[in-house]
Amino acid sequence: MTISESFLRQARRVIIAVIGFTVLLVGVALLVLPGPAFLVIPAGLAILAIEFAWARRWLQRIKNLAEEKGGSWFRRTPKNRSQENSD
């Protein structure tokens, strides 16, 4: 690997980190401000997960938690929901 390849790799890592942490911090701020924090925080983690293993683990935990808490609701079709309500 040449010096320029190494520099480009490090520069890419820094740029991804800056963008990812910025989006993540905006998401955290949106927890107390009006806005879609629960969409922005995973987006920031997804950006960070491009380069960082710890972000991939956190993103996977969030995905598992979302599936556990709301997965059954998202898997149901509108037809199934209307049948449940008529019972």
C-alpha positions in Angstrom: 0.0 0.0 0.0 1.4 3.4 -1.0 1.3 6.5 1.1 -1.4 8.0 -1.0 -3.6 4.9 -0.6 -3.1 5.0 3.1 -3.9 8.7 3.3 -7.0 8.2 1.2 -8.2 5.4 3.5 -7.6 7.5 6.6 -9.3 10.5 5.0 -12.3 8.4 4.1 -12.5 7.1 7.6 -12.4 10.6 9.1 -15.0 11.9 6.7 -17.4 9.0 7.5 -16.8 9.5 11.2 -17.5 13.3 11.0 -20.7 12.8 9.0 -21.9 9.9 11.1 -21.3 11.5 14.4 -23.0 14.7 13.2 -26.1 12.8 12.1 -26.0 10.8 15.4 -25.7 14.0 17.5 -28.6 15.6 15.6 -30.7 12.5 16.3 -29.8 12.7 20.0 -30.8 16.4 20.0 -34.1 15.5 18.4 -34.9 13.4 21.5 -35.8 16.6 23.2 -36.5 18.8 20.2 -39.4 18.1 17.8 -38.3 15.8 15.1 -37.9 12.1 14.0 -35.1 11.1 16.4 -35.9 7.4 16.1 -35.2 7.6 12.4 -32.1 9.9 12.5 -30.2 8.0 15.2 -30.2 4.7 13.3 -29.3 6.6 10.2 -26.2 8.0 12.0 -25.3 4.6 13.2 -25.7 3.1 9.7 -23.3 5.7 8.4 -20.8 5.0 11.2 -21.2 1.2 10.6 -19.6 1.6 7.2 -16.2 1.9 9.0 -16.7 1.0 12.7 -17.6 -2.5 14.1 -19.0 -1.0 17.4 -21.5 1.0 15.3 -22.5 -2.2 13.5 -23.1 -4.0 16.8 -25.2 -1.1 18.1 -27.2 -0.9 14.9 -27.9 -4.7 15.1 -29.1 -4.3 18.7 -31.4 -1.5 17.6 -32.7 -3.6 14.7 -33.3 -6.6 17.0 -35.1 -4.4 19.6 -37.3 -2.8 17.0 -38.2 -6.2 15.5 -38.9 -7.6 19.0 -41.1 -4.6 20.0 -42.8 -3.8 16.8 -42.0 -6.5 14.4 -45.3 -8.3 14.7 -47.2 -5.1 14.0 -45.1 -4.4 10.9 -45.5 -8.0 9.5 -49.3 -7.9 9.7 -51.0 -6.7 6.5 -53.9 -4.3 6.6 -56.2 -7.2 5.7 -55.0 -9.1 8.8 -55.5 -6.1 11.0 -59.0 -5.6 9.8 -59.8 -9.2 10.5 -58.4 -8.9 14.0 -60.6 -5.9 14.7 -63.8 -7.7 13.5 -63.2 -10.6 15.9 
